[in-house]
Amino acid sequence: MMGRAATATEKQVRYALHLLGRAGYDTRYMGAQYKRLGAKMSERSGTVDSWLRGLSVTECSDLIDRLRAQPA
């Protein structure tokens, strides 16, 4: 039986929040703009912090990679 993937680390969450802010995203509340980052409609009604903490380590890593590839 496979276990659930580990959730994003505290370091990942903090770094992702930093990169989101730098890219012009609201870092407190989710909005429609998060759709392009892969957030489902049901997830976009909560806080950014909660969404990031619900991502797996791999999902958060992929998000960080995408955000780092965007021009500042």
TINU-939231 format. One record per atom (N, C-alpha, C, O, CB): residue number from 1; z, y negated, x; chain; atom name. Coordinates in Angstrom, 1 decimal. Glycine has a CB too. Layout:
<sites>
   drenmi        Z        Y        X   titor   dopa
      NUM        Z        Y        X       A     CA
...
</sites>
This chain:
<sites>
   drenmi        Z        Y        X   titor   dopa
        1      0.0      1.2      0.8       A      N
        1      0.0      0.0      0.0       A     CA
        1      0.0     -1.2      0.9       A      C
        1      0.8     -1.3      1.8       A      O
        1      1.2      0.0     -1.0       A     CB
        2     -0.9     -2.2      0.6       A      N
        2     -1.0     -3.4      1.4       A     CA
        2      0.0     -4.4      0.8       A      C
        2      0.1     -4.6     -0.4       A      O
        2     -2.4     -3.9      1.4       A     CB
        3      0.7     -5.1      1.7       A      N
        3      1.6     -6.2      1.3       A     CA
        3      0.8     -7.5      1.1       A      C
        3     -0.3     -7.6      1.5       A      O
        3      2.7     -6.4      2.3       A     CB
        4      1.5     -8.4      0.5       A      N
        4      1.0     -9.7      0.3       A     CA
        4      0.8    -10.5      1.6       A      C
        4      1.7    -10.3      2.5       A      O
        4      1.8    -10.6     -0.7       A     CB
        5     -0.2    -11.2      1.8       A      N
        5     -0.4    -12.0      3.0       A     CA
        5      0.7    -13.0      3.2       A      C
        5      1.2    -13.6      2.2       A      O
        5     -1.8    -12.7      3.0       A     CB
        6      1.1    -13.2      4.4       A      N
        6      2.1    -14.2      4.7       A     CA
        6      1.6    -15.6      4.2       A      C
        6      0.5    -15.9      4.4       A      O
        6      2.5    -14.2      6.2       A     CB
        7      2.6    -16.4      3.7       A      N
        7      2.2    -17.7      3.3       A     CA
        7      2.1    -18.6      4.5       A      C
        7      2.7    -18.3      5.6       A      O
        7      3.2    -18.3      2.2       A     CB
        8      1.5    -19.8      4.3       A      N
        8      1.3    -20.8      5.4       A     CA
        8      2.6    -21.1      6.0       A      C
        8      3.7    -21.2      5.4       A      O
        8      0.6    -22.0      4.8       A     CB
        9      2.6    -21.3      7.3       A      N
        9      3.8    -21.7      8.1       A     CA
        9      4.1    -23.2      7.8       A      C
        9      3.2    -23.9      7.4       A      O
        9      3.6    -21.4      9.6       A     CB
       10      5.3    -23.5      8.1       A      N
       10      5.7    -24.9      8.0       A     CA
       10      4.9    -25.8      8.9       A      C
       10      4.5    -26.9      8.5       A      O
       10      7.2    -25.1      8.4       A     CB
       11      4.6    -25.4     10.1       A      N
       11      3.7    -26.2     11.0       A     CA
       11      2.3    -26.4     10.4       A      C
       11      1.8    -27.4     10.5       A      O
       11      3.6    -25.4     12.4       A     CB
       12      1.8    -25.3      9.8       A      N
       12      0.5    -25.4      9.2       A     CA
       12      0.5    -26.4      8.1       A      C
       12     -0.4    -27.3      7.9       A      O
       12      0.0    -24.1      8.7       A     CB
       13      1.5    -26.3      7.2       A      N
       13      1.6    -27.2      6.1       A     CA
       13      1.7    -28.7      6.5       A      C
       13      1.0    -29.6      6.0       A      O
       13      2.8    -26.9      5.2       A     CB
       14      2.5    -29.0      7.5       A      N
       14      2.6    -30.3      8.0       A     CA
       14      1.3    -30.8      8.6       A      C
       14      0.9    -32.0      8.4       A      O
       14      3.7    -30.4      9.1       A     CB
       15      0.7    -30.0      9.4       A      N
       15     -0.6    -30.4     10.0       A     CA
       15     -1.7    -30.6      9.0       A      C
       15     -2.5    -31.6      9.1       A      O
       15     -1.1    -29.4     11.1       A     CB
       16     -1.8    -29.7      8.0       A      N
       16     -2.8    -29.9      6.9       A     CA
       16     -2.5    -31.2      6.2       A      C
       16     -3.5    -31.9      5.8       A      O
       16     -2.7    -28.6      6.0       A     CB
       17     -1.3    -31.5      5.9       A      N
       17     -0.9    -32.7      5.2       A     CA
       17     -1.4    -34.0      6.0       A      C
       17     -2.0    -34.9      5.5       A      O
       17      0.6    -32.8      4.9       A     CB
       18     -1.2    -33.9      7.3       A      N
       18     -1.6    -35.0      8.2       A     CA
       18     -3.2    -35.1      8.2       A      C
       18     -3.7    -36.2      8.0       A      O
       18     -1.2    -34.7      9.7       A     CB
       19     -3.9    -34.0      8.3       A      N
       19     -5.3    -34.0      8.3       A     CA
       19     -5.9    -34.5      6.9       A      C
       19     -6.9    -35.2      6.8       A      O
       19     -5.9    -32.7      8.6       A     CB
       20     -5.2    -34.1      5.8       A      N
       20     -5.6    -34.5      4.5       A     CA
       20     -5.5    -36.0      4.4       A      C
       20     -6.4    -36.7      3.8       A      O
       20     -4.8    -33.8      3.4       A     CB
       21     -4.4    -36.6      4.8       A      N
       21     -4.2    -38.0      4.8       A     CA
       21     -5.2    -38.7      5.6       A      C
       21     -5.7    -39.8      5.2       A      O
       21     -2.8    -38.3      5.2       A     CB
       22     -5.5    -38.2      6.8       A      N
       22     -6.5    -38.9      7.7       A     CA
       22     -7.9    -38.8      7.0       A      C
       22     -8.7    -39.8      7.3       A      O
       22     -6.5    -38.1      9.0       A     CB
       23     -8.1    -37.8      6.2       A      N
       23     -9.4    -37.7      5.6       A     CA
       23     -9.5    -38.5      4.3       A      C
       23    -10.6    -38.5      3.6       A      O
       23     -9.8    -36.2      5.3       A     CB
       24     -8.4    -39.1      3.9       A      N
       24     -8.4    -40.0      2.7       A     CA
       24     -8.0    -39.3      1.4       A      C
       24     -8.2    -39.9      0.3       A      O
       24     -9.8    -40.5      2.5       A     CB
       25     -7.5    -38.1      1.5       A      N
       25     -7.0    -37.4      0.3       A     CA
       25     -5.6    -37.9      0.0       A      C
       25     -4.8    -38.2      0.9       A      O
       25     -7.0    -35.9      0.6       A     CB
       26     -5.2    -37.9     -1.3       A      N
       26     -3.9    -38.1     -1.7       A     CA
       26     -3.0    -37.0     -1.2       A      C
       26     -3.3    -35.8     -1.4       A      O
       26     -3.8    -38.3     -3.3       A     CB
       27     -1.9    -37.3     -0.5       A      N
       27     -1.1    -36.2      0.1       A     CA
       27      0.1    -35.9     -0.8       A      C
       27      0.9    -35.1     -0.4       A      O
       27     -0.7    -36.6      1.5       A     CB
       28      0.2    -36.5     -1.9       A      N
       28      1.4    -36.2     -2.8       A     CA
       28      0.9    -35.4     -4.0       A      C
       28      1.5    -34.3     -4.2       A      O
       28      2.0    -37.5     -3.3       A     CB
       29      0.0    -35.9     -4.7       A      N
       29     -0.5    -35.1     -5.9       A     CA
       29     -1.9    -34.7     -5.8       A      C
       29     -2.7    -35.3     -5.2       A      O
       29     -0.3    -36.0     -7.2       A     CB
       30     -2.2    -33.5     -6.4       A      N
       30     -3.5    -32.9     -6.4       A     CA
       30     -4.4    -33.7     -7.4       A      C
       30     -3.9    -34.3     -8.4       A      O
       30     -3.5    -31.4     -6.8       A     CB
       31     -5.6    -33.8     -7.1       A      N
       31     -6.6    -34.4     -8.0       A     CA
       31     -7.9    -33.7     -8.0       A      C
       31     -8.0    -32.7     -7.3       A      O
       31     -6.8    -35.9     -7.7       A     CB
       32     -8.9    -34.2     -8.7       A      N
       32    -10.2    -33.6     -8.7       A     CA
       32    -10.8    -33.4     -7.4       A      C
       32    -11.6    -32.5     -7.1       A      O
       32    -11.1    -34.4     -9.7       A     CB
       33    -10.5    -34.3     -6.4       A      N
       33    -11.1    -34.3     -5.1       A     CA
       33    -10.8    -33.0     -4.4       A      C
       33    -11.5    -32.6     -3.4       A      O
       33    -10.7    -35.5     -4.3       A     CB
       34     -9.7    -32.3     -4.8       A      N
       34     -9.3    -31.1     -4.1       A     CA
       34    -10.2    -29.9     -4.5       A      C
       34    -10.1    -28.9     -3.9       A      O
       34     -7.8    -30.8     -4.5       A     CB
       35    -11.0    -30.1     -5.5       A      N
       35    -11.9    -29.0     -5.9       A     CA
       35    -12.8    -28.7     -4.7       A      C
       35    -13.1    -27.5     -4.5       A      O
       35    -12.7    -29.4     -7.1       A     CB
       36    -13.3    -29.7     -4.0       A      N
       36    -14.2    -29.4     -2.9       A     CA
       36    -13.5    -28.7     -1.8       A      C
       36    -14.2    -28.2     -0.8       A      O
       36    -14.8    -30.7     -2.4       A     CB
       37    -12.2    -28.6     -1.8       A      N
       37    -11.4    -27.9     -0.8       A     CA
       37    -11.1    -26.5     -1.2       A      C
       37    -10.4    -25.8     -0.5       A      O
       37    -10.2    -28.7     -0.4       A     CB
       38    -11.5    -26.2     -2.4       A      N
       38    -11.3    -24.8     -2.9       A     CA
       38    -10.1    -24.7     -3.9       A      C
       38     -9.8    -23.5     -4.3       A      O
       38    -11.0    -23.9     -1.8       A     CB
       39     -9.4    -25.7     -4.3       A      N
       39     -8.3    -25.6     -5.2       A     CA
       39     -8.8    -25.4     -6.6       A      C
       39     -9.7    -26.1     -7.1       A      O
       39     -7.4    -26.9     -5.2       A     CB
       40     -8.2    -24.4     -7.3       A      N
       40     -8.6    -24.1     -8.6       A     CA
       40     -8.1    -25.1     -9.6       A      C
       40     -7.1    -25.9     -9.2       A      O
       40     -8.1    -22.7     -9.1       A     CB
       41     -8.7    -25.2    -10.8       A      N
       41     -8.3    -26.2    -11.7       A     CA
       41     -6.8    -26.1    -12.0       A      C
       41     -6.1    -27.2    -12.1       A      O
       41     -9.1    -26.1    -13.0       A     CB
       42     -6.3    -24.9    -12.2       A      N
       42     -4.8    -24.8    -12.5       A     CA
       42     -3.9    -25.2    -11.4       A      C
       42     -2.8    -25.6    -11.6       A      O
       42     -4.5    -23.3    -12.8       A     CB
       43     -4.4    -25.2    -10.1       A      N
       43     -3.7    -25.6     -9.0       A     CA
       43     -3.7    -27.1     -8.8       A      C
       43     -2.7    -27.7     -8.2       A      O
       43     -4.2    -25.0     -7.7       A     CB
       44     -4.7    -27.8     -9.4       A      N
       44     -4.8    -29.2     -9.2       A     CA
       44     -3.9    -30.0    -10.0       A      C
       44     -4.0    -31.3    -10.0       A      O
       44     -6.2    -29.6     -9.4       A     CB
       45     -3.0    -29.4    -10.8       A      N
       45     -2.0    -30.2    -11.6       A     CA
       45     -0.7    -30.3    -10.9       A      C
       45      0.2    -31.0    -11.4       A      O
       45     -1.9    -29.5    -12.9       A     CB
       46     -0.5    -29.7     -9.7       A      N
       46      0.7    -29.8     -9.0       A     CA
       46      0.7    -30.7     -7.8       A      C
       46     -0.2    -31.6     -7.8       A      O
       46      1.1    -28.4     -8.6       A     CB
       47      1.6    -30.5     -6.9       A      N
       47      1.7    -31.3     -5.7       A     CA
       47      0.9    -30.6     -4.6       A      C
       47      0.6    -29.4     -4.6       A      O
       47      3.1    -31.5     -5.3       A     CB
       48      0.5    -31.5     -3.7       A      N
       48     -0.3    -31.0     -2.5       A     CA
       48      0.6    -30.0     -1.7       A      C
       48      0.1    -29.0     -1.3       A      O
       48     -0.8    -32.1     -1.6       A     CB
       49      1.8    -30.4     -1.5       A      N
       49      2.8    -29.6     -0.7       A     CA
       49      2.9    -28.2     -1.3       A      C
       49      2.9    -27.2     -0.6       A      O
       49      4.1    -30.3     -0.7       A     CB
       50      3.0    -28.1     -2.6       A      N
       50      3.2    -26.8     -3.3       A     CA
       50      1.9    -26.0     -3.1       A      C
       50      2.0    -24.8     -2.9       A      O
       50      3.5    -27.0     -4.8       A     CB
       51      0.8    -26.6     -3.3       A      N
       51     -0.5    -25.9     -3.1       A     CA
       51     -0.6    -25.4     -1.7       A      C
       51     -1.0    -24.2     -1.5       A      O
       51     -1.7    -26.9     -3.4       A     CB
       52     -0.3    -26.2     -0.7       A      N
       52     -0.4    -25.7      0.7       A     CA
       52      0.5    -24.6      1.0       A      C
       52      0.1    -23.6      1.7       A      O
       52     -0.2    -26.9      1.7       A     CB
       53      1.7    -24.7      0.5       A      N
       53      2.7    -23.6      0.7       A     CA
       53      2.3    -22.3      0.0       A      C
       53      2.8    -21.2      0.4       A      O
       53      4.1    -24.1      0.2       A     CB
       54      1.5    -22.4     -1.0       A      N
       54      1.0    -21.2     -1.7       A     CA
       54     -0.2    -20.5     -1.0       A      C
       54     -0.6    -19.4     -1.4       A      O
       54      0.7    -21.5     -3.1       A     CB
       55     -0.8    -21.2     -0.1       A      N
       55     -1.9    -20.6      0.6       A     CA
       55     -1.4    -19.6      1.6       A      C
       55     -0.3    -19.6      2.1       A      O
       55     -2.7    -21.7      1.4       A     CB
       56     -2.2    -18.6      1.9       A      N
       56     -1.9    -17.7      3.0       A     CA
       56     -2.1    -18.3      4.3       A      C
       56     -2.7    -19.4      4.4       A      O
       56     -2.8    -16.4      2.9       A     CB
       57     -1.6    -17.7      5.4       A      N
       57     -1.8    -18.2      6.7       A     CA
       57     -3.3    -18.4      7.0       A      C
       57     -3.7    -19.4      7.6       A      O
       57     -1.1    -17.3      7.8       A     CB
       58     -4.1    -17.4      6.7       A      N
       58     -5.5    -17.5      6.9       A     CA
       58     -6.2    -18.6      6.1       A      C
       58     -7.0    -19.3      6.6       A      O
       58     -6.1    -16.1      6.6       A     CB
       59     -5.8    -18.7      4.8       A      N
       59     -6.4    -19.7      4.0       A     CA
       59     -6.1    -21.1      4.5       A      C
       59     -6.9    -22.0      4.5       A      O
       59     -5.9    -19.6      2.5       A     CB
       60     -4.8    -21.3      4.9       A      N
       60     -4.4    -22.6      5.4       A     CA
       60     -5.2    -22.9      6.8       A      C
       60     -5.6    -24.0      7.0       A      O
       60     -2.9    -22.7      5.6       A     CB
       61     -5.3    -21.9      7.6       A      N
       61     -6.0    -22.0      8.9       A     CA
       61     -7.5    -22.4      8.6       A      C
       61     -8.0    -23.3      9.3       A      O
       61     -5.9    -20.7      9.7       A     CB
       62     -8.1    -21.8      7.6       A      N
       62     -9.5    -22.1      7.3       A     CA
       62     -9.6    -23.6      6.8       A      C
       62    -10.5    -24.3      7.1       A      O
       62    -10.0    -21.2      6.2       A     CB
       63     -8.6    -24.0      6.0       A      N
       63     -8.6    -25.4      5.5       A     CA
       63     -8.5    -26.4      6.6       A      C
       63     -9.2    -27.4      6.7       A      O
       63     -7.5    -25.6      4.5       A     CB
       64     -7.6    -26.1      7.5       A      N
       64     -7.4    -26.9      8.7       A     CA
       64     -8.7    -27.0      9.5       A      C
       64     -9.0    -28.1      9.9       A      O
       64     -6.2    -26.4      9.6       A     CB
       65     -9.3    -25.9      9.7       A      N
       65    -10.6    -25.9     10.5       A     CA
       65    -11.6    -26.8      9.8       A      C
       65    -12.3    -27.6     10.4       A      O
       65    -11.1    -24.5     10.6       A     CB
       66    -11.7    -26.7      8.4       A      N
       66    -12.7    -27.5      7.7       A     CA
       66    -12.3    -29.0      7.8       A      C
       66    -13.2    -29.9      8.0       A      O
       66    -12.7    -27.1      6.2       A     CB
       67    -11.0    -29.3      7.7       A      N
       67    -10.6    -30.7      7.8       A     CA
       67    -10.8    -31.3      9.2       A      C
       67    -11.2    -32.5      9.3       A      O
       67     -9.1    -30.9      7.4       A     CB
       68    -10.6    -30.5     10.2       A      N
       68    -10.8    -30.9     11.6       A     CA
       68    -12.3    -31.2     11.9       A      C
       68    -12.6    -32.0     12.7       A      O
       68    -10.3    -29.9     12.6       A     CB
       69    -13.2    -30.5     11.2       A      N
       69    -14.6    -30.6     11.4       A     CA
       69    -15.1    -31.9     10.7       A      C
       69    -16.2    -32.4     11.1       A      O
       69    -15.4    -29.4     10.8       A     CB
       70    -14.4    -32.5      9.8       A      N
       70    -14.8    -33.7      9.1       A     CA
       70    -14.6    -34.9     10.0       A      C
       70    -13.6    -35.0     10.8       A      O
       70    -14.1    -33.9      7.8       A     CB
       71    -15.5    -35.9     10.0       A      N
       71    -15.3    -37.1     10.8       A     CA
       71    -14.0    -37.8     10.3       A      C
       71    -13.8    -37.9      9.1       A      O
       71    -16.5    -38.0     10.7       A     CB
       72    -13.3    -38.4     11.2       A      N
       72    -12.0    -39.1     10.8       A     CA
       72    -12.3    -40.4     10.2       A      C
       72    -11.4    -41.2      9.8       A      O
       72    -11.1    -39.4     12.1       A     CB
</sites>
